[in-house]
Amino acid sequence: MPDQLIGAADGDKGGDKGGSAFITNVTPVTSTTTLAPVTIVGKRLPKRPNNPLSNFSSSTYHLTLYMVSPDAYNAFVQSGRKNINAKTPGAYIIAQSGGTPKSDPSTRASGFELDFYLDNLKITTVLPAASPTTTALSFSITEPYGFSFITKLNQALATIRSVSTIPGYSTSTATFNPTRQFFILSVGFRGYDSNGKVMTNSDIASQNALTTESGAVFDHFYEIIITSMKFKLDGKETKYDITAATLAPTTSFGINRGTVAEDITVVAEYVADAIGGNIDSDNDPPGIHGLLTQINDAQKKLLNPPVDVKNNKSDASKPKLTYPNIYKVKWAGSDTDQATFKKATLKSPADTAKENSPGVTISNSSGSTEKAAQKAALNVNVKNVMIRSGTSIIAAITQIMKFSSWVEDSLKLIQASKVEPDSETENAETVTAKAEYKWFNISSDVEIIGWNDQQNDFAYKITYTIGPYAIPATATSFSKAPKKYYGAYKRYDYWLTGKNSEVIKIEQQFDNAYFNTMFMGEGGNDGVSNNPNFKTNVEQQGREGVGTVNVDATITRLRDPNAYTKTKIQILGDPDYLMPDSSQSSGYYTEDGYTLNPSGGQQFIEISYKEAQDYMNSTGTLKVNGNIEFFPYSKAIREELKGAMSYMLVSVISTFSKGSFTQDLTTAINTFPNYDSATLTTPERGASSEGNAGEAAANTNATGTTLNSALTSNVQAVVDKVSSVTIPTPTGQVADDDAAPSQADNAGAY
């Protein structure tokens, strides 16, 4: 095929994914074509940097709403969330985009012989690193004739109850609300190759590890509960506007089941004992009192018939529950990660408060004399953690985890716990970090175990999964150099010429008021004070005085990554961003091998900006400026990013409406504090992970105040330069840059 010039307007999915508009030997994509990833020279390759839908000649989304029985939901989760028909019968179609095929009427729910149409789906996924990933959904269901949708849901509910084997559910005499049952939303895609053949999972098996039963490709499922439903009757078709939330986080972290009902004291030496205790037995080991064990004990007190739980018998005249909720904990990550989690200690050298250590256990009355009490010693290896009633379970777990050795081993500065710190005396211990700077993630899964008539609700087995969470884009002055930047999940070219294959538009916001909160000389470019006697505005639990400031600095940074920069990027819809709330994988991708995993660590994208300048008189080709930057990166960072800007993903809004699928990404520019050329290099390129941690530690004075003049100057550079974009001069040289490239570097044939 001869060379051809392919033009593309903004948002056009056709054309080349690379940097030149001249394409040779274009091969049409057929049903047997292997979908090859884009090559980025010198960088660790994302597994699938391109949008998989771009390999279709044409495609559209396929939405299906199922109403499922509780045991069908359990079977679906146990299948790895791949098989909606893991238990049959049990899953019934309520509505679909485009209507439901008549080829298999058994898949329709009772009462839904006629079509109900599903559209206007919006999925909002928020990835806050310091708390679990959350997903909110909204969609509309259209009933062309009549307004009997809720009545028909009741008919479907009767069928579901008749086939369910969940204890107490089918036999209950309670009145059930059909909108409060279990639903699963399937989001898939259908399309054609260049020969007009419908693409199936078997055609793209190498790029789609999930095998589902819907007939769509790149299928993703969301287990949801309906939170609201609105409709109006005006003589036209009836449209039901529905909002929903994903089941597991709502159940596990909500007020009803996700809070501590009474004051408890956690007593343990290790994190595993503190959170789980001896969770599979009625009693913890002597001297150990775990969080979830005590919560399970409180649930058992509500059982009917009554049982003796640690000699606290429930009142038989006041039965409360038939099936209690059960709480479990699971550790994610590699075998080494799991072992490190479990054996992470609670007691820190910084925790000097005596009230946080339990005394010796008295086994008989002779040990309770005044003389014995005077000789009693504190158990310095065990820690008390008080959890107040009404505290969320996730906050309780975070309180235990954030002061454990899992976090503190990565710090280079630890503050002693003192009620009234003296800024004139040494108040911090400079230590050698034992591990790379990291955090942890908490997600959850639920299993339905029974129906309680007394509460008119289900009982669940709730499993909290705690795993390692990589934070290469987060650093404070108290931390060792963070984990090496491991590259982008997706990489885009943005051409200011109309030649964009994926990016529709970009909005950038800078807020320099972010730096005005810090005193001169006190802050780093992370916006968190370097002074250990400066209290950050975060809850202070577990220690007194300044004993929490080092960890709170991390939490402050993790909770609000958009405080300084916010970038909104709209792209053509990519199914790889349809991420779950939780994943059994602790790596970069979920179980399907391609979908973004929000539980494994911060996720990044990169954008390489190309600015068209003018046509050159000598050659007639277009001169392109590829040195656009929105943040004054160092030379080492520029070399690593290969001319791109790096962004951390904060949230994704996926919109499916009237046949169009788009996504709005909210991101923050990665400022890479404390990075030099060593810490920036990816692991595949064999660099040291130490970075300039030693240099920063060397700049710590007697009171523990990290001076780190490089960070302070970088802040000033941001304030001075951040509003300016790199602008080419008439000669092609780049102005306002640390190292202006040559004219040849700025020009590209187009």
URZI-V821853 format. One record per residue. RES is the residue in three letters. PHI is phi as a letter, one per 30 degrees, with the letter a starting at -180 (* if undefined). PSI is psi in whole degrees, 0 to 359 (* if undefined). D_FIRST is the distance of its C-alpha to the first C-alpha in Angstrom with 1 decimal. Layout:
# URZI-V821853
RES:PHI:PSI:D_FIRST + RES:PHI:PSI:D_FIRST
This chain:
# URZI-V821853
MET:*:129:0.0 + PRO:d:162:3.8 + ASP:e:143:6.7 + GLN:b:148:8.4 + LEU:c:117:12.1 + ILE:c:122:13.3 + GLY:c:150:17.0 + ALA:b:134:19.4 + ALA:d:169:23.1 + ASP:e:130:25.8 + GLY:i:357:25.7 + ASP:d:133:22.2 + LYS:d:349:20.9 + GLY:d:175:17.3 + GLY:j:182:15.0 + ASP:d:147:15.0 + LYS:c:357:18.2 + GLY:c:207:18.3 + GLY:c:354:19.5 + SER:c:145:16.6 + ALA:d:350:14.9 + PHE:d:121:11.9 + ILE:b:135:9.4 + THR:c:147:6.7 + ASN:h:57:5.1 + VAL:d:124:7.0 + THR:c:122:9.1 + PRO:d:147:11.4 + VAL:d:123:15.1 + THR:c:179:17.2 + SER:d:345:20.9 + THR:c:6:20.6 + THR:d:134:18.3 + THR:d:130:20.3 + LEU:d:101:20.6 + ALA:d:139:20.3 + PRO:d:159:22.4 + VAL:d:143:21.5 + THR:c:130:22.7 + ILE:c:110:25.3 + VAL:d:130:26.4 + GLY:i:354:30.2 + LYS:c:155:31.1 + ARG:d:126:32.2 + LEU:d:132:29.3 + PRO:d:149:30.0 + LYS:d:322:29.6 + ARG:b:81:27.2 + PRO:d:338:26.5 + ASN:c:160:24.0 + ASN:d:120:25.1 + PRO:d:336:24.6 + LEU:d:343:24.4 + SER:d:349:21.1 + ASN:d:359:19.5 + PHE:c:145:20.6 + SER:d:319:18.9 + SER:a:150:22.5 + SER:a:163:25.8 + THR:a:164:29.5 + TYR:d:159:32.6 + HIS:b:111:35.3 + LEU:c:137:38.8 + THR:b:132:41.8 + LEU:c:121:45.5 + TYR:c:143:47.7 + MET:c:128:51.5 + VAL:b:152:52.5 + SER:d:159:55.8 + PRO:e:320:57.0 + ASP:d:332:56.7 + ALA:d:325:53.2 + TYR:d:314:52.3 + ASN:e:316:53.8 + ALA:d:322:51.9 + PHE:d:315:48.6 + VAL:d:319:49.2 + GLN:d:338:50.2 + SER:d:4:46.9 + GLY:i:21:45.2 + ARG:i:37:44.5 + LYS:c:328:41.8 + ASN:c:106:43.6 + ILE:d:339:45.1 + ASN:c:35:46.9 + ALA:d:332:48.5 + LYS:b:123:51.8 + THR:b:141:52.1 + PRO:d:163:53.6 + GLY:l:336:53.4 + ALA:b:126:50.2 + TYR:b:138:49.9 + ILE:d:130:47.4 + ILE:c:315:48.9 + ALA:a:154:46.0 + GLN:b:156:42.2 + SER:d:128:39.5 + GLY:i:359:38.7 + GLY:j:164:41.8 + THR:c:130:42.8 + PRO:d:149:41.6 + LYS:c:1:44.5 + SER:d:331:43.2 + ASP:b:82:45.5 + PRO:d:342:48.5 + SER:d:342:50.2 + THR:d:345:47.9 + ARG:d:144:49.4 + ALA:d:155:52.5 + SER:d:130:55.8 + GLY:j:350:56.1 + PHE:c:47:52.4 + GLU:d:333:51.8 + LEU:c:160:50.2 + ASP:d:140:47.1 + PHE:c:137:47.4 + TYR:c:131:44.3 + LEU:c:130:43.3 + ASP:a:185:41.3 + ASN:h:44:41.6 + LEU:d:133:41.5 + LYS:b:125:42.0 + ILE:c:118:42.2 + THR:c:114:43.7 + THR:c:124:43.7 + VAL:c:133:45.7 + LEU:c:65:45.6 + PRO:d:125:48.8 + ALA:d:330:49.3 + ALA:d:4:53.1 + SER:a:169:53.3 + PRO:d:154:51.4 + THR:d:137:48.1 + THR:b:147:48.8 + THR:b:128:46.8 + ALA:c:144:47.9 + LEU:b:151:46.3 + SER:b:145:46.8 + PHE:a:170:45.6 + SER:b:145:46.7 + ILE:b:126:47.6 + THR:c:129:48.0 + GLU:c:108:50.5 + PRO:d:322:49.9 + TYR:b:117:53.4 + GLY:j:187:56.5 + PHE:b:52:57.2 + SER:c:19:58.0 + PHE:e:311:55.4 + ILE:d:323:58.1 + THR:d:317:60.3 + LYS:d:328:57.5 + LEU:d:324:56.9 + ASN:d:320:60.6 + GLN:d:319:60.1 + ALA:d:323:57.1 + LEU:d:319:59.3 + ALA:d:320:62.0 + THR:d:316:59.5 + ILE:d:318:58.2 + ARG:d:326:61.8 + SER:d:335:62.7 + VAL:c:355:60.0 + SER:d:145:60.4 + THR:c:11:62.5 + ILE:d:129:62.8 + PRO:e:131:66.6 + GLY:i:350:68.5 + TYR:d:308:65.6 + SER:d:337:66.1 + THR:c:355:69.9 + SER:d:146:70.3 + THR:c:7:72.3 + ALA:d:160:70.7 + THR:c:123:68.9 + PHE:c:140:65.2 + ASN:c:116:62.9 + PRO:d:337:59.7 + THR:d:353:57.6 + ARG:c:21:58.8 + GLN:c:193:57.3 + PHE:c:134:54.1 + PHE:b:151:50.6 + ILE:b:127:47.2 + LEU:c:124:44.1 + SER:c:131:40.8 + VAL:b:110:37.6 + GLY:b:185:34.4 + PHE:b:148:31.0 + ARG:b:145:29.2 + GLY:a:180:25.7 + TYR:c:151:22.8 + ASP:d:184:19.5 + SER:d:345:16.3 + ASN:c:5:17.7 + GLY:i:11:21.0 + LYS:d:137:23.0 + VAL:d:126:25.8 + MET:d:139:25.4 + THR:b:173:28.6 + ASN:e:324:30.2 + SER:d:333:29.4 + ASP:d:333:25.7 + ILE:b:38:25.8 + ALA:e:326:29.0 + SER:d:343:27.8 + GLN:c:7:27.6 + ASN:b:92:30.6 + ALA:d:342:33.8 + LEU:d:139:35.9 + THR:c:113:36.7 + THR:c:174:38.3 + GLU:c:3:39.6 + SER:d:343:38.2 + GLY:i:351:34.9 + ALA:d:166:33.1 + VAL:c:160:30.9 + PHE:h:45:31.8 + ASP:d:139:35.4 + HIS:b:144:38.0 + PHE:b:145:41.7 + TYR:b:119:44.5 + GLU:d:121:48.2 + ILE:b:159:50.0 + ILE:b:141:53.4 + ILE:d:129:53.8 + THR:c:335:55.7 + SER:a:154:56.0 + MET:b:131:55.4 + LYS:b:144:56.0 + PHE:a:164:55.8 + LYS:b:152:57.5 + LEU:c:117:58.6 + ASP:b:21:58.1 + GLY:i:356:57.7 + LYS:c:191:53.8 + GLU:d:150:51.7 + THR:c:126:53.0 + LYS:c:125:50.8 + TYR:c:115:51.9 + ASP:c:120:50.8 + ILE:b:138:51.0 + THR:c:150:50.9 + ALA:b:165:50.8 + ALA:b:155:50.9 + THR:d:144:49.8 + LEU:d:309:52.7 + ALA:d:309:53.1 + PRO:d:321:53.5 + THR:d:319:55.6 + THR:d:316:57.9 + SER:d:327:58.1 + PHE:c:1:58.4 + GLY:d:173:60.1 + ILE:d:322:63.8 + ASN:d:313:65.0 + ARG:c:353:63.9 + GLY:c:21:62.5 + THR:b:157:65.7 + VAL:d:125:68.8 + ALA:d:336:71.7 + GLU:b:160:74.5 + ASP:d:133:75.2 + ILE:b:155:74.4 + THR:c:119:74.6 + VAL:d:129:72.0 + VAL:b:118:73.6 + ALA:a:162:71.5 + GLU:c:325:70.6 + TYR:c:155:66.9 + VAL:e:316:64.1 + ALA:e:319:63.7 + ASP:d:323:67.4 + ALA:d:320:67.5 + ILE:d:310:64.7 + GLY:c:327:65.1 + GLY:i:207:68.5 + ASN:c:75:69.4 + ILE:d:340:67.4 + ASP:c:10:67.8 + SER:b:167:71.5 + ASP:d:342:74.3 + ASN:b:142:75.4 + ASP:d:162:73.9 + PRO:e:158:75.2 + PRO:e:131:78.4 + GLY:i:359:78.0 + ILE:c:132:74.4 + HIS:b:103:73.5 + GLY:d:155:69.8 + LEU:d:302:68.2 + LEU:d:330:66.7 + THR:d:317:69.7 + GLN:d:325:72.0 + ILE:d:319:69.8 + ASN:d:322:69.8 + ASP:d:319:73.6 + ALA:d:324:73.9 + GLN:d:321:71.9 + LYS:d:334:74.2 + LYS:d:340:77.2 + LEU:c:5:75.9 + LEU:d:156:75.8 + ASN:b:118:77.8 + PRO:d:164:79.9 + PRO:d:150:80.9 + VAL:b:156:80.3 + ASP:d:115:81.9 + VAL:c:102:79.4 + LYS:h:45:81.1 + ASN:i:18:84.5 + ASN:c:92:83.4 + LYS:d:135:84.0 + SER:d:159:82.4 + ASP:d:117:84.8 + ALA:d:338:84.8 + SER:d:353:86.1 + LYS:b:68:82.9 + PRO:d:142:79.9 + LYS:b:318:76.7 + LEU:b:150:73.7 + THR:c:321:72.9 + TYR:b:114:69.7 + PRO:d:157:69.3 + ASN:d:147:66.0 + ILE:b:133:65.1 + TYR:c:132:63.4 + LYS:b:165:61.5 + VAL:b:144:59.5 + LYS:b:144:56.6 + TRP:c:134:55.1 + ALA:c:172:51.4 + GLY:j:188:49.4 + SER:d:170:49.7 + ASP:e:322:52.9 + THR:d:317:53.9 + ASP:e:313:53.2 + GLN:d:318:55.3 + ALA:d:321:58.1 + THR:d:318:58.1 + PHE:e:307:58.3 + LYS:d:325:61.2 + LYS:c:9:63.2 + ALA:d:133:62.6 + THR:d:151:66.0 + LEU:d:326:67.4 + LYS:d:127:70.1 + SER:c:151:69.0 + PRO:e:336:70.9 + ALA:d:345:70.6 + ASP:c:90:72.4 + THR:c:358:76.0 + ALA:d:124:77.5 + LYS:d:329:80.0 + GLU:d:347:79.7 + ASN:d:359:76.2 + SER:c:131:77.7 + PRO:d:155:79.8 + GLY:d:182:83.2 + VAL:d:151:84.3 + THR:d:129:84.6 + ILE:c:118:88.2 + SER:c:344:88.9 + ASN:a:173:92.6 + SER:d:333:95.3 + SER:d:340:96.7 + GLY:d:358:93.5 + SER:c:13:94.0 + THR:d:163:97.1 + GLU:d:323:97.2 + LYS:d:318:97.6 + ALA:d:323:94.6 + ALA:d:324:92.6 + GLN:d:330:93.5 + LYS:d:349:92.1 + ALA:d:140:88.9 + ALA:c:154:85.7 + LEU:d:146:82.4 + ASN:d:93:79.5 + VAL:d:347:77.3 + ASN:c:348:74.3 + VAL:c:145:74.2 + LYS:b:144:73.3 + ASN:c:133:74.3 + VAL:b:116:71.7 + MET:d:125:73.2 + ILE:c:118:71.1 + ARG:d:152:72.6 + SER:d:143:72.5 + GLY:j:351:69.7 + THR:d:135:67.4 + SER:d:147:63.9 + ILE:d:323:63.1 + ILE:d:325:59.9 + ALA:d:324:62.0 + ALA:d:316:64.5 + ILE:d:318:61.9 + THR:d:320:60.4 + GLN:d:322:64.0 + ILE:d:316:64.4 + MET:d:322:61.0 + LYS:d:341:60.8 + PHE:c:15:63.9 + SER:d:170:63.3 + SER:d:343:62.4 + TRP:e:319:58.8 + VAL:d:313:58.4 + GLU:d:338:61.1 + ASP:d:343:60.0 + SER:c:5:57.1 + LEU:c:151:59.3 + LYS:c:358:60.8 + LEU:b:126:63.5 + ILE:b:131:65.9 + GLN:c:135:68.5 + ALA:d:151:71.9 + SER:d:110:73.2 + LYS:b:141:76.0 + VAL:d:318:77.5 + GLU:b:88:78.3 + PRO:d:144:76.1 + ASP:c:112:77.6 + SER:d:346:75.1 + GLU:d:351:77.5 + THR:c:163:77.3 + GLU:d:128:74.7 + ASN:b:8:73.0 + ALA:b:149:69.8 + GLU:c:120:69.0 + THR:d:124:66.2 + VAL:b:166:64.7 + THR:c:121:61.9 + ALA:d:136:59.1 + LYS:c:347:58.8 + ALA:a:163:55.3 + GLU:d:153:52.2 + TYR:d:128:52.6 + LYS:a:171:51.8 + TRP:b:194:52.8 + PHE:b:158:52.9 + ASN:b:144:51.5 + ILE:b:124:53.4 + SER:b:182:51.9 + SER:a:158:53.4 + ASP:b:153:53.3 + VAL:b:151:55.8 + GLU:b:133:57.1 + ILE:d:127:59.4 + ILE:c:348:62.7 + GLY:l:171:65.1 + TRP:c:131:66.4 + ASN:c:111:69.5 + ASP:d:327:71.6 + GLN:d:325:73.6 + GLN:c:355:70.7 + ASN:h:47:68.8 + ASP:a:167:65.7 + PHE:d:156:63.8 + ALA:c:145:64.5 + TYR:b:151:61.6 + LYS:c:117:61.0 + ILE:c:124:59.3 + THR:c:118:57.5 + TYR:c:126:56.7 + THR:c:125:54.0 + ILE:c:125:54.3 + GLY:b:168:51.6 + PRO:d:147:50.5 + TYR:b:115:48.5 + ALA:d:135:46.7 + ILE:b:63:47.2 + PRO:d:341:45.4 + ALA:c:7:45.2 + THR:b:128:49.0 + ALA:a:148:51.7 + THR:b:172:55.2 + SER:d:351:57.7 + PHE:c:352:59.4 + SER:c:155:56.5 + LYS:d:166:55.1 + ALA:e:135:51.6 + PRO:d:176:49.4 + LYS:e:146:46.9 + LYS:d:143:43.8 + TYR:d:119:41.0 + TYR:c:16:38.7 + GLY:j:178:35.5 + ALA:c:150:33.8 + TYR:d:321:33.2 + LYS:b:151:30.2 + ARG:b:133:28.5 + TYR:b:151:27.0 + ASP:c:131:25.5 + TYR:c:112:27.2 + TRP:c:127:25.7 + LEU:d:52:28.1 + THR:b:2:25.2 + GLY:j:355:24.5 + LYS:c:68:21.6 + ASN:c:125:23.4 + SER:c:337:21.9 + GLU:b:318:25.3 + VAL:d:127:28.2 + ILE:c:311:29.8 + LYS:a:161:32.8 + ILE:b:134:35.2 + GLU:b:128:38.9 + GLN:c:136:40.9 + GLN:b:134:44.7 + PHE:c:141:47.1 + ASP:b:95:50.8 + ASN:d:348:52.8 + ALA:d:341:56.0 + TYR:e:324:55.0 + PHE:d:346:56.4 + ASN:d:349:59.5 + THR:d:347:61.0 + MET:c:147:61.6 + PHE:d:151:64.4 + MET:e:128:63.6 + GLY:i:357:62.9 + GLU:c:336:63.0 + GLY:c:153:59.4 + GLY:c:181:56.2 + ASN:d:6:52.7 + ASP:c:357:52.8 + GLY:i:10:55.5 + VAL:c:139:58.0 + SER:e:144:61.3 + ASN:d:349:61.8 + ASN:d:120:65.5 + PRO:d:344:66.8 + ASN:c:3:69.7 + PHE:c:118:67.4 + LYS:d:127:67.0 + THR:d:156:63.7 + ASN:d:66:63.8 + VAL:b:153:63.1 + GLU:e:138:65.5 + GLN:c:98:67.8 + GLN:b:145:68.6 + GLY:j:336:69.9 + ARG:b:167:71.3 + GLU:c:164:73.5 + GLY:h:229:73.1 + VAL:c:12:70.1 + GLY:d:349:69.4 + THR:c:356:66.3 + VAL:d:326:64.6 + ASN:d:316:62.1 + VAL:d:322:60.6 + ASP:d:329:60.9 + ALA:d:321:58.8 + THR:d:315:55.9 + ILE:d:319:56.5 + THR:e:316:56.6 + ARG:d:321:53.2 + LEU:d:325:51.6 + ARG:d:336:53.0 + ASP:b:69:51.7 + PRO:d:343:48.5 + ASN:c:8:47.8 + ALA:e:324:51.1 + TYR:c:309:49.6 + THR:b:143:45.9 + LYS:b:128:44.2 + THR:b:126:40.5 + LYS:c:124:39.1 + ILE:b:121:35.4 + GLN:c:130:33.8 + ILE:b:163:30.6 + LEU:d:141:28.6 + GLY:e:135:30.5 + ASP:b:118:29.9 + PRO:d:343:31.8 + ASP:d:343:32.4 + TYR:d:0:35.0 + LEU:d:77:37.0 + MET:c:154:39.6 + PRO:d:167:42.9 + ASP:d:325:46.3 + SER:b:158:47.0 + SER:b:145:45.2 + GLN:d:348:46.7 + SER:c:141:44.2 + SER:c:11:45.3 + GLY:c:199:42.0 + TYR:d:331:39.0 + TYR:b:161:37.7 + THR:d:189:39.5 + GLU:d:334:39.8 + ASP:d:352:36.4 + GLY:i:356:34.9 + TYR:b:328:32.8 + THR:d:140:35.1 + LEU:e:135:36.9 + ASN:c:107:40.5 + PRO:d:350:42.9 + SER:c:348:45.8 + GLY:c:338:44.6 + GLY:l:177:44.4 + GLN:d:141:43.1 + GLN:c:140:39.5 + PHE:b:151:37.2 + ILE:b:159:34.0 + GLU:b:143:32.5 + ILE:b:126:30.9 + SER:c:116:29.2 + TYR:c:135:29.8 + LYS:b:120:27.7 + GLU:c:121:29.5 + ALA:d:131:27.8 + GLN:c:293:30.3 + ASP:a:163:29.4 + TYR:d:137:27.0 + MET:d:130:28.1 + ASN:d:328:29.4 + SER:d:325:28.5 + THR:c:339:24.7 + GLY:i:4:24.0 + THR:c:161:22.4 + LEU:d:132:24.0 + LYS:d:126:26.7 + VAL:c:130:26.9 + ASN:c:112:30.1 + GLY:c:17:29.6 + ASN:c:50:33.3 + ILE:c:128:34.5 + GLU:b:145:37.4 + PHE:c:7:40.0 + PHE:a:140:42.4 + PRO:d:76:43.8 + TYR:d:151:42.3 + SER:d:169:43.7 + LYS:d:319:41.6 + ALA:d:321:41.5 + ILE:d:318:40.1 + ARG:d:319:37.4 + GLU:d:323:36.3 + GLU:d:321:36.3 + LEU:d:353:34.3 + LYS:h:47:31.6 + GLY:i:9:31.8 + ALA:c:164:32.2 + MET:c:142:35.3 + SER:c:134:36.7 + TYR:b:142:38.2 + MET:c:132:40.5 + LEU:d:130:40.0 + VAL:c:320:43.3 + SER:a:158:42.4 + VAL:b:127:39.7 + ILE:c:114:40.0 + SER:c:126:37.6 + THR:b:124:37.7 + PHE:c:111:36.7 + SER:a:129:37.6 + LYS:h:40:36.5 + GLY:i:357:33.2 + SER:c:138:32.3 + PHE:b:112:32.4 + THR:b:163:32.9 + GLN:b:140:34.7 + ASP:c:115:37.0 + LEU:c:126:37.6 + THR:c:126:40.8 + THR:b:170:40.7 + ALA:b:137:42.7 + ILE:d:131:41.5 + ASN:d:119:42.4 + THR:c:349:44.9 + PHE:h:61:45.3 + PRO:d:146:49.0 + ASN:i:12:50.5 + TYR:c:139:47.2 + ASP:b:190:46.7 + SER:d:332:44.0 + ALA:d:314:45.5 + THR:d:337:45.6 + LEU:d:330:42.1 + THR:d:135:40.3 + THR:d:157:39.0 + PRO:e:326:40.7 + GLU:d:340:37.7 + ARG:c:6:38.1 + GLY:i:41:41.8 + ALA:c:165:43.8 + SER:d:150:47.4 + SER:c:3:48.2 + GLU:d:326:51.4 + GLY:i:218:50.0 + ASN:c:30:52.8 + ALA:d:318:55.1 + GLY:d:320:57.7 + GLU:d:318:57.6 + ALA:d:320:58.1 + ALA:d:324:60.9 + ALA:d:338:62.5 + ASN:c:19:62.7 + THR:c:127:64.8 + ASN:d:188:68.4 + ALA:d:332:71.6 + THR:d:1:71.2 + GLY:j:6:67.7 + THR:d:117:66.1 + THR:d:119:62.7 + LEU:d:308:62.3 + ASN:h:67:58.7 + SER:d:334:58.5 + ALA:d:321:54.8 + LEU:d:315:54.2 + THR:d:317:56.6 + SER:d:328:55.0 + ASN:d:322:51.6 + VAL:e:313:53.1 + GLN:d:325:54.2 + ALA:d:321:50.8 + VAL:d:313:49.3 + VAL:d:321:52.0 + ASP:d:325:51.5 + LYS:c:349:47.7 + VAL:d:334:46.3 + SER:d:352:46.1 + SER:c:144:44.0 + VAL:c:145:40.3 + THR:e:123:38.8 + ILE:c:128:38.4 + PRO:d:144:36.7 + THR:d:167:38.8 + PRO:e:337:37.9 + THR:d:0:37.2 + GLY:j:351:34.7 + GLN:d:155:37.2 + VAL:c:123:37.9 + ALA:d:161:41.4 + ASP:h:50:43.6 + ASP:b:154:42.2 + ASP:d:320:43.9 + ALA:b:94:41.5 + ALA:d:127:39.4 + PRO:d:169:36.1 + SER:d:169:35.1 + GLN:d:325:33.1 + ALA:d:327:30.1 + ASP:d:333:30.3 + ASN:d:345:30.2 + ALA:c:142:27.3 + GLY:b:142:23.6 + ALA:d:135:20.6 + TYR:b:*:19.2
